[in-house]
Amino acid sequence: MIVSLVASALFGSVLFLAAVRKFTFLGLKLAVMTFAAAGVYFVWNPDQMTRLAQMVGIGRGADLVTYATTLILFLTVVAAIMRERRSNDVLTLLVRRLAIQQARFPDAPGG
């Protein structure tokens, strides 16, 4: 019972944070919110997780949780890579503009 309460509180916190936090990848936000809401439900109804797993061709509910967690981790990594790439592109653009603005040209010969 205590573990169920703690897990529900954690899933609820994740659901709240995902709802208020701005995500750069909308699919990740929807996945996190869906899995957090499902997590609260399945903590209190573990037999339903096993039934769902068997419906999709997976033997146990715990295996389904593992696959879902792996998917969320993958989406998180993809979002982080996309965010880093976007930051690098912006940084490159800023450095180029700064280099052009501060460029010094040699004096003209004989001048």
N, CA, C and O atoms as a GROMACS GRO file, in nm:
protein
  444
    1MET      N    1   0.082  -0.120   0.000
    1MET     CA    2   0.000   0.000   0.000
    1MET      C    3   0.087   0.126   0.000
    1MET      O    4   0.059   0.221  -0.073
    2ILE      N    5   0.192   0.125   0.082
    2ILE     CA    6   0.280   0.243   0.089
    2ILE      C    7   0.351   0.263  -0.045
    2ILE      O    8   0.365   0.375  -0.093
    3VAL      N    9   0.396   0.152  -0.106
    3VAL     CA   10   0.464   0.162  -0.235
    3VAL      C   11   0.367   0.217  -0.340
    3VAL      O   12   0.407   0.297  -0.425
    4SER      N   13   0.244   0.175  -0.336
    4SER     CA   14   0.144   0.225  -0.432
    4SER      C   15   0.121   0.375  -0.414
    4SER      O   16   0.107   0.448  -0.512
    5LEU      N   17   0.118   0.421  -0.291
    5LEU     CA   18   0.101   0.564  -0.265
    5LEU      C   19   0.220   0.645  -0.315
    5LEU      O   20   0.204   0.749  -0.379
    6VAL      N   21   0.340   0.594  -0.286
    6VAL     CA   22   0.461   0.664  -0.330
    6VAL      C   23   0.468   0.666  -0.482
    6VAL      O   24   0.498   0.770  -0.542
    7ALA      N   25   0.440   0.552  -0.546
    7ALA     CA   26   0.444   0.546  -0.692
    7ALA      C   27   0.339   0.638  -0.753
    7ALA      O   28   0.366   0.706  -0.852
    8SER      N   29   0.222   0.642  -0.694
    8SER     CA   30   0.117   0.731  -0.745
    8SER      C   31   0.159   0.877  -0.731
    8SER      O   32   0.133   0.957  -0.821
    9ALA      N   33   0.222   0.911  -0.621
    9ALA     CA   34   0.269   1.048  -0.601
    9ALA      C   35   0.376   1.084  -0.704
    9ALA      O   36   0.377   1.195  -0.757
   10LEU      N   37   0.466   0.991  -0.731
   10LEU     CA   38   0.570   1.017  -0.830
   10LEU      C   39   0.511   1.032  -0.971
   10LEU      O   40   0.546   1.125  -1.044
   11PHE      N   41   0.422   0.941  -1.007
   11PHE     CA   42   0.358   0.952  -1.139
   11PHE      C   43   0.277   1.081  -1.148
   11PHE      O   44   0.277   1.147  -1.252
   12GLY      N   45   0.208   1.117  -1.042
   12GLY     CA   46   0.131   1.241  -1.040
   12GLY      C   47   0.220   1.362  -1.057
   12GLY      O   48   0.185   1.457  -1.127
   13SER      N   49   0.336   1.360  -0.991
   13SER     CA   50   0.432   1.471  -1.005
   13SER      C   51   0.484   1.482  -1.147
   13SER      O   52   0.495   1.592  -1.201
   14VAL      N   53   0.515   1.368  -1.208
   14VAL     CA   54   0.562   1.368  -1.346
   14VAL      C   55   0.453   1.422  -1.439
   14VAL      O   56   0.481   1.500  -1.530
   15LEU      N   57   0.330   1.380  -1.415
   15LEU     CA   58   0.218   1.427  -1.496
   15LEU      C   59   0.201   1.578  -1.484
   15LEU      O   60   0.181   1.646  -1.584
   16PHE      N   61   0.209   1.630  -1.362
   16PHE     CA   62   0.197   1.775  -1.341
   16PHE      C   63   0.311   1.850  -1.408
   16PHE      O   64   0.288   1.949  -1.478
   17LEU      N   65   0.435   1.804  -1.388
   17LEU     CA   66   0.550   1.872  -1.447
   17LEU      C   67   0.545   1.870  -1.600
   17LEU      O   68   0.579   1.968  -1.665
   18ALA      N   69   0.502   1.757  -1.655
   18ALA     CA   70   0.492   1.749  -1.801
   18ALA      C   71   0.384   1.844  -1.854
   18ALA      O   72   0.397   1.899  -1.963
   19ALA      N   73   0.278   1.862  -1.775
   19ALA     CA   74   0.170   1.949  -1.820
   19ALA      C   75   0.213   2.096  -1.819
   19ALA      O   76   0.172   2.172  -1.907
   20VAL      N   77   0.294   2.138  -1.723
   20VAL     CA   78   0.330   2.279  -1.711
   20VAL      C   79   0.461   2.313  -1.781
   20VAL      O   80   0.486   2.430  -1.811
   21ARG      N   81   0.545   2.215  -1.808
   21ARG     CA   82   0.676   2.240  -1.869
   21ARG      C   83   0.661   2.251  -2.021
   21ARG      O   84   0.580   2.182  -2.082
   22LYS      N   85   0.742   2.339  -2.080
   22LYS     CA   86   0.742   2.354  -2.225
   22LYS      C   87   0.838   2.251  -2.285
   22LYS      O   88   0.956   2.246  -2.248
   23PHE      N   89   0.789   2.171  -2.375
   23PHE     CA   90   0.869   2.071  -2.444
   23PHE      C   91   0.897   2.120  -2.586
   23PHE      O   92   0.812   2.183  -2.647
   24THR      N   93   1.015   2.090  -2.638
   24THR     CA   94   1.046   2.126  -2.775
   24THR      C   95   0.993   2.020  -2.871
   24THR      O   96   0.976   2.047  -2.990
   25PHE      N   97   0.968   1.902  -2.820
   25PHE     CA   98   0.919   1.792  -2.902
   25PHE      C   99   0.784   1.749  -2.845
   25PHE      O  100   0.778   1.683  -2.741
   26LEU      N  101   0.676   1.787  -2.914
   26LEU     CA  102   0.541   1.765  -2.864
   26LEU      C  103   0.512   1.617  -2.841
   26LEU      O  104   0.442   1.581  -2.746
   27GLY      N  105   0.566   1.531  -2.926
   27GLY     CA  106   0.545   1.386  -2.910
   27GLY      C  107   0.597   1.335  -2.778
   27GLY      O  108   0.537   1.246  -2.717
   28LEU      N  109   0.709   1.390  -2.733
   28LEU     CA  110   0.765   1.350  -2.604
   28LEU      C  111   0.674   1.392  -2.490
   28LEU      O  112   0.652   1.315  -2.397
   29LYS      N  113   0.621   1.513  -2.497
   29LYS     CA  114   0.530   1.560  -2.393
   29LYS      C  115   0.407   1.471  -2.384
   29LYS      O  116   0.367   1.431  -2.275
   30LEU      N  117   0.348   1.441  -2.498
   30LEU     CA  118   0.229   1.356  -2.499
   30LEU      C  119   0.261   1.216  -2.447
   30LEU      O  120   0.180   1.157  -2.374
   31ALA      N  121   0.376   1.162  -2.483
   31ALA     CA  122   0.415   1.029  -2.436
   31ALA      C  123   0.435   1.028  -2.286
   31ALA      O  124   0.388   0.937  -2.217
   32VAL      N  125   0.504   1.128  -2.233
   32VAL     CA  126   0.528   1.135  -2.089
   32VAL      C  127   0.397   1.148  -2.013
   32VAL      O  128   0.375   1.081  -1.912
   33MET      N  129   0.310   1.234  -2.061
   33MET     CA  130   0.181   1.253  -1.993
   33MET      C  131   0.095   1.127  -1.999
   33MET      O  132   0.030   1.090  -1.902
   34THR      N  133   0.094   1.061  -2.114
   34THR     CA  134   0.016   0.939  -2.130
   34THR      C  135   0.067   0.829  -2.038
   34THR      O  136  -0.011   0.763  -1.969
   35PHE      N  137   0.199   0.810  -2.038
   35PHE     CA  138   0.255   0.702  -1.955
   35PHE      C  139   0.245   0.733  -1.807
   35PHE      O  140   0.231   0.641  -1.726
   36ALA      N  141   0.253   0.860  -1.769
   36ALA     CA  142   0.237   0.894  -1.628
   36ALA      C  143   0.094   0.870  -1.582
   36ALA      O  144   0.072   0.816  -1.473
   37ALA      N  145  -0.003   0.909  -1.663
   37ALA     CA  146  -0.144   0.884  -1.627
   37ALA      C  147  -0.173   0.735  -1.624
   37ALA      O  148  -0.242   0.687  -1.534
   38ALA      N  149  -0.120   0.662  -1.721
   38ALA     CA  150  -0.138   0.517  -1.721
   38ALA      C  151  -0.067   0.454  -1.601
   38ALA      O  152  -0.115   0.356  -1.545
   39GLY      N  153   0.046   0.510  -1.563
   39GLY     CA  154   0.118   0.458  -1.447
   39GLY      C  155   0.036   0.465  -1.321
   39GLY      O  156   0.034   0.370  -1.243
   40VAL      N  157  -0.032   0.576  -1.300
   40VAL     CA  158  -0.118   0.589  -1.181
   40VAL      C  159  -0.227   0.483  -1.185
   40VAL      O  160  -0.255   0.419  -1.083
   41TYR      N  161  -0.288   0.464  -1.301
   41TYR     CA  162  -0.395   0.366  -1.313
   41TYR      C  163  -0.344   0.224  -1.287
   41TYR      O  164  -0.404   0.148  -1.211
   42PHE      N  165  -0.231   0.190  -1.350
   42PHE     CA  166  -0.182   0.053  -1.340
   42PHE      C  167  -0.118   0.021  -1.205
   42PHE      O  168  -0.107  -0.096  -1.169
   43VAL      N  169  -0.075   0.122  -1.131
   43VAL     CA  170  -0.026   0.097  -0.995
   43VAL      C  171  -0.138   0.040  -0.910
   43VAL      O  172  -0.116  -0.048  -0.826
   44TRP      N  173  -0.257   0.090  -0.932
   44TRP     CA  174  -0.372   0.046  -0.852
   44TRP      C  175  -0.445  -0.072  -0.915
   44TRP      O  176  -0.527  -0.136  -0.849
   45ASN      N  177  -0.417  -0.102  -1.041
   45ASN     CA  178  -0.480  -0.214  -1.112
   45ASN      C  179  -0.374  -0.296  -1.187
   45ASN      O  180  -0.375  -0.296  -1.310
   46PRO      N  181  -0.284  -0.363  -1.118
   46PRO     CA  182  -0.174  -0.432  -1.186
   46PRO      C  183  -0.220  -0.546  -1.277
   46PRO      O  184  -0.153  -0.578  -1.375
   47ASP      N  185  -0.333  -0.608  -1.246
   47ASP     CA  186  -0.383  -0.715  -1.332
   47ASP      C  187  -0.421  -0.662  -1.471
   47ASP      O  188  -0.411  -0.734  -1.570
   48GLN      N  189  -0.464  -0.538  -1.476
   48GLN     CA  190  -0.499  -0.477  -1.603
   48GLN      C  191  -0.375  -0.460  -1.692
   48GLN      O  192  -0.384  -0.468  -1.814
   49MET      N  193  -0.260  -0.436  -1.629
   49MET     CA  194  -0.135  -0.422  -1.705
   49MET      C  195  -0.100  -0.556  -1.771
   49MET      O  196  -0.058  -0.558  -1.887
   50THR      N  197  -0.117  -0.664  -1.699
   50THR     CA  198  -0.089  -0.795  -1.756
   50THR      C  199  -0.186  -0.826  -1.870
   50THR      O  200  -0.145  -0.880  -1.973
   51ARG      N  201  -0.312  -0.793  -1.853
   51ARG     CA  202  -0.411  -0.814  -1.959
   51ARG      C  203  -0.376  -0.732  -2.083
   51ARG      O  204  -0.383  -0.781  -2.196
   52LEU      N  205  -0.339  -0.606  -2.061
   52LEU     CA  206  -0.301  -0.520  -2.173
   52LEU      C  207  -0.178  -0.577  -2.244
   52LEU      O  208  -0.172  -0.579  -2.367
   53ALA      N  209  -0.081  -0.621  -2.167
   53ALA     CA  210   0.041  -0.678  -2.226
   53ALA      C  211   0.009  -0.800  -2.310
   53ALA      O  212   0.063  -0.816  -2.420
   54GLN      N  213  -0.078  -0.886  -2.262
   54GLN     CA  214  -0.115  -1.005  -2.337
   54GLN      C  215  -0.194  -0.970  -2.462
   54GLN      O  216  -0.183  -1.039  -2.563
   55MET      N  217  -0.272  -0.863  -2.457
   55MET     CA  218  -0.347  -0.820  -2.575
   55MET      C  219  -0.255  -0.774  -2.688
   55MET      O  220  -0.287  -0.792  -2.806
   56VAL      N  221  -0.141  -0.715  -2.652
   56VAL     CA  222  -0.048  -0.668  -2.756
   56VAL      C  223   0.062  -0.769  -2.786
   56VAL      O  224   0.155  -0.740  -2.861
   57GLY      N  225   0.049  -0.888  -2.727
   57GLY     CA  226   0.142  -0.996  -2.760
   57GLY      C  227   0.265  -1.005  -2.672
   57GLY      O  228   0.364  -1.068  -2.709
   58ILE      N  229   0.260  -0.944  -2.556
   58ILE     CA  230   0.370  -0.951  -2.460
   58ILE      C  231   0.321  -1.032  -2.342
   58ILE      O  232   0.207  -1.015  -2.297
   59GLY      N  233   0.405  -1.120  -2.290
   59GLY     CA  234   0.362  -1.213  -2.187
   59GLY      C  235   0.326  -1.152  -2.053
   59GLY      O  236   0.226  -1.189  -1.992
   60ARG      N  237   0.408  -1.057  -2.007
   60ARG     CA  238   0.388  -1.004  -1.872
   60ARG      C  239   0.376  -0.853  -1.874
   60ARG      O  240   0.427  -0.785  -1.963
   61GLY      N  241   0.306  -0.801  -1.774
   61GLY     CA  242   0.292  -0.657  -1.761
   61GLY      C  243   0.425  -0.588  -1.735
   61GLY      O  244   0.448  -0.476  -1.782
   62ALA      N  245   0.512  -0.654  -1.660
   62ALA     CA  246   0.644  -0.595  -1.630
   62ALA      C  247   0.725  -0.576  -1.757
   62ALA      O  248   0.798  -0.478  -1.769
   63ASP      N  249   0.713  -0.668  -1.852
   63ASP     CA  250   0.784  -0.653  -1.979
   63ASP      C  251   0.730  -0.534  -2.058
   63ASP      O  252   0.806  -0.460  -2.120
   64LEU      N  253   0.600  -0.516  -2.054
   64LEU     CA  254   0.540  -0.400  -2.122
   64LEU      C  255   0.589  -0.270  -2.061
   64LEU      O  256   0.615  -0.174  -2.134
   65VAL      N  257   0.602  -0.265  -1.930
   65VAL     CA  258   0.654  -0.146  -1.863
   65VAL      C  259   0.798  -0.119  -1.908
   65VAL      O  260   0.836  -0.005  -1.932
   66THR      N  261   0.876  -0.225  -1.919
   66THR     CA  262   1.015  -0.210  -1.964
   66THR      C  263   1.020  -0.152  -2.105
   66THR      O  264   1.099  -0.061  -2.132
   67TYR      N  265   0.938  -0.204  -2.196
   67TYR     CA  266   0.937  -0.154  -2.333
   67TYR      C  267   0.891  -0.008  -2.339
   67TYR      O  268   0.949   0.072  -2.412
   68ALA      N  269   0.789   0.025  -2.263
   68ALA     CA  270   0.739   0.162  -2.262
   68ALA      C  271   0.844   0.257  -2.207
   68ALA      O  272   0.862   0.367  -2.259
   69THR      N  273   0.913   0.216  -2.103
   69THR     CA  274   1.018   0.300  -2.045
   69THR      C  275   1.132   0.320  -2.145
   69THR      O  276   1.187   0.430  -2.155
   70THR      N  277   1.167   0.216  -2.217
   70THR     CA  278   1.271   0.227  -2.318
   70THR      C  279   1.230   0.325  -2.427
   70THR      O  280   1.312   0.404  -2.474
   71LEU      N  281   1.105   0.321  -2.467
   71LEU     CA  282   1.055   0.414  -2.569
   71LEU      C  283   1.063   0.558  -2.520
   71LEU      O  284   1.106   0.646  -2.595
   72ILE      N  285   1.023   0.583  -2.397
   72ILE     CA  286   1.031   0.718  -2.341
   72ILE      C  287   1.176   0.765  -2.334
   72ILE      O  288   1.206   0.880  -2.366
   73LEU      N  289   1.265   0.677  -2.293
   73LEU     CA  290   1.407   0.713  -2.288
   73LEU      C  291   1.459   0.748  -2.427
   73LEU      O  292   1.532   0.845  -2.444
   74PHE      N  293   1.421   0.668  -2.526
   74PHE     CA  294   1.463   0.695  -2.663
   74PHE      C  295   1.414   0.832  -2.710
   74PHE      O  296   1.490   0.908  -2.768
   75LEU      N  297   1.287   0.862  -2.685
   75LEU     CA  298   1.232   0.992  -2.725
   75LEU      C  299   1.301   1.107  -2.653
   75LEU      O  300   1.322   1.214  -2.711
   76THR      N  301   1.338   1.086  -2.527
   76THR     CA  302   1.409   1.188  -2.451
   76THR      C  303   1.546   1.215  -2.512
   76THR      O  304   1.588   1.330  -2.524
   77VAL      N  305   1.616   1.110  -2.549
   77VAL     CA  306   1.749   1.125  -2.609
   77VAL      C  307   1.737   1.196  -2.744
   77VAL      O  308   1.817   1.285  -2.774
   78VAL      N  309   1.639   1.159  -2.824
   78VAL     CA  310   1.619   1.225  -2.954
   78VAL      C  311   1.591   1.374  -2.934
   78VAL      O  312   1.644   1.457  -3.007
   79ALA      N  313   1.506   1.407  -2.836
   79ALA     CA  314   1.475   1.548  -2.809
   79ALA      C  315   1.599   1.624  -2.764
   79ALA      O  316   1.619   1.738  -2.804
   80ALA      N  317   1.682   1.561  -2.682
   80ALA     CA  318   1.804   1.627  -2.635
   80ALA      C  319   1.901   1.650  -2.750
   80ALA      O  320   1.966   1.755  -2.757
   81ILE      N  321   1.912   1.555  -2.840
   81ILE     CA  322   2.000   1.570  -2.956
   81ILE      C  323   1.950   1.683  -3.046
   81ILE      O  324   2.029   1.764  -3.094
   82MET      N  325   1.819   1.688  -3.068
   82MET     CA  326   1.762   1.794  -3.151
   82MET      C  327   1.785   1.931  -3.087
   82MET      O  328   1.818   2.027  -3.157
   83ARG      N  329   1.768   1.940  -2.956
   83ARG     CA  330   1.788   2.066  -2.885
   83ARG      C  331   1.935   2.109  -2.894
   83ARG      O  332   1.964   2.227  -2.915
   84GLU      N  333   2.027   2.015  -2.879
   84GLU     CA  334   2.169   2.049  -2.887
   84GLU      C  335   2.207   2.095  -3.028
   84GLU      O  336   2.283   2.190  -3.044
   85ARG      N  337   2.153   2.028  -3.128
   85ARG     CA  338   2.181   2.067  -3.266
   85ARG      C  339   2.132   2.209  -3.295
   85ARG      O  340   2.200   2.288  -3.360
   86ARG      N  341   2.010   2.239  -3.246
   86ARG     CA  342   1.953   2.372  -3.265
   86ARG      C  343   2.040   2.477  -3.194
   86ARG      O  344   2.064   2.585  -3.249
   87SER      N  345   2.086   2.447  -3.075
   87SER     CA  346   2.172   2.540  -3.000
   87SER      C  347   2.304   2.561  -3.073
   87SER      O  348   2.354   2.674  -3.080
   88ASN      N  349   2.361   2.455  -3.127
   88ASN     CA  350   2.487   2.467  -3.201
   88ASN      C  351   2.469   2.552  -3.326
   88ASN      O  352   2.557   2.630  -3.359
   89ASP      N  353   2.357   2.536  -3.395
   89ASP     CA  354   2.332   2.618  -3.514
   89ASP      C  355   2.322   2.765  -3.479
   89ASP      O  356   2.376   2.850  -3.549
   90VAL      N  357   2.252   2.796  -3.371
   90VAL     CA  358   2.238   2.936  -3.327
   90VAL      C  359   2.374   2.992  -3.285
   90VAL      O  360   2.408   3.105  -3.320
   91LEU      N  361   2.452   2.914  -3.212
   91LEU     CA  362   2.584   2.958  -3.169
   91LEU      C  363   2.675   2.984  -3.289
   91LEU      O  364   2.748   3.083  -3.292
   92THR      N  365   2.671   2.896  -3.388
   92THR     CA  366   2.752   2.915  -3.508
   92THR      C  367   2.714   3.044  -3.580
   92THR      O  368   2.801   3.119  -3.623
   93LEU      N  369   2.585   3.069  -3.592
   93LEU     CA  370   2.538   3.191  -3.657
   93LEU      C  371   2.585   3.315  -3.581
   93LEU      O  372   2.630   3.411  -3.643
   94LEU      N  373   2.576   3.314  -3.449
   94LEU     CA  374   2.620   3.428  -3.370
   94LEU      C  375   2.770   3.451  -3.382
   94LEU      O  376   2.814   3.566  -3.393
   95VAL      N  377   2.848   3.345  -3.379
   95VAL     CA  378   2.993   3.360  -3.390
   95VAL      C  379   3.030   3.414  -3.528
   95VAL      O  380   3.120   3.498  -3.538
   96ARG      N  381   2.965   3.369  -3.632
   96ARG     CA  382   2.993   3.421  -3.767
   96ARG      C  383   2.962   3.570  -3.776
   96ARG      O  384   3.042   3.648  -3.829
   97ARG      N  385   2.846   3.609  -3.724
   97ARG     CA  386   2.809   3.752  -3.730
   97ARG      C  387   2.906   3.837  -3.649
   97ARG      O  388   2.944   3.945  -3.693
   98LEU      N  389   2.946   3.789  -3.534
   98LEU     CA  390   3.042   3.862  -3.451
   98LEU      C  391   3.176   3.873  -3.521
   98LEU      O  392   3.241   3.978  -3.515
   99ALA      N  393   3.220   3.766  -3.586
   99ALA     CA  394   3.347   3.770  -3.658
   99ALA      C  395   3.343   3.870  -3.772
   99ALA      O  396   3.440   3.941  -3.798
  100ILE      N  397   3.230   3.875  -3.841
  100ILE     CA  398   3.217   3.971  -3.953
  100ILE      C  399   3.215   4.114  -3.900
  100ILE      O  400   3.277   4.202  -3.960
  101GLN      N  401   3.145   4.139  -3.790
  101GLN     CA  402   3.137   4.273  -3.734
  101GLN      C  403   3.271   4.322  -3.682
  101GLN      O  404   3.302   4.441  -3.691
  102GLN      N  405   3.351   4.233  -3.630
  102GLN     CA  406   3.478   4.273  -3.570
  102GLN      C  407   3.597   4.250  -3.662
  102GLN      O  408   3.712   4.260  -3.619
  103ALA      N  409   3.569   4.221  -3.786
  103ALA     CA  410   3.678   4.195  -3.880
  103ALA      C  411   3.760   4.322  -3.901
  103ALA      O  412   3.705   4.432  -3.910
  104ARG      N  413   3.890   4.306  -3.908
  104ARG     CA  414   3.982   4.418  -3.932
  104ARG      C  415   4.051   4.395  -4.065
  104ARG      O  416   4.102   4.287  -4.093
  105PHE      N  417   4.050   4.500  -4.144
  105PHE     CA  418   4.111   4.489  -4.275
  105PHE      C  419   4.248   4.560  -4.271
  105PHE      O  420   4.262   4.664  -4.207
  106PRO      N  421   4.346   4.503  -4.337
  106PRO     CA  422   4.477   4.570  -4.338
  106PRO      C  423   4.466   4.703  -4.413
  106PRO      O  424   4.384   4.721  -4.503
  107ASP      N  425   4.552   4.794  -4.371
  107ASP     CA  426   4.556   4.924  -4.440
  107ASP      C  427   4.595   4.904  -4.586
  107ASP      O  428   4.671   4.814  -4.620
  108ALA      N  429   4.541   4.989  -4.669
  108ALA     CA  430   4.573   4.982  -4.812
  108ALA      C  431   4.720   5.018  -4.831
  108ALA      O  432   4.771   5.108  -4.763
  109PRO      N  433   4.790   4.949  -4.921
  109PRO     CA  434   4.932   4.979  -4.942
  109PRO      C  435   4.949   5.122  -4.998
  109PRO      O  436   4.874   5.167  -5.086
  110GLY      N  437   5.049   5.189  -4.944
  110GLY     CA  438   5.081   5.326  -4.988
  110GLY      C  439   4.981   5.427  -4.937
  110GLY      O  440   4.978   5.541  -4.984
  111GLY      N  441   4.897   5.386  -4.840
  111GLY     CA  442   4.792   5.473  -4.801
  111GLY      C  443   4.811   5.544  -4.678
  111GLY      O  444   4.724   5.622  -4.638
   0.00000   0.00000   0.00000
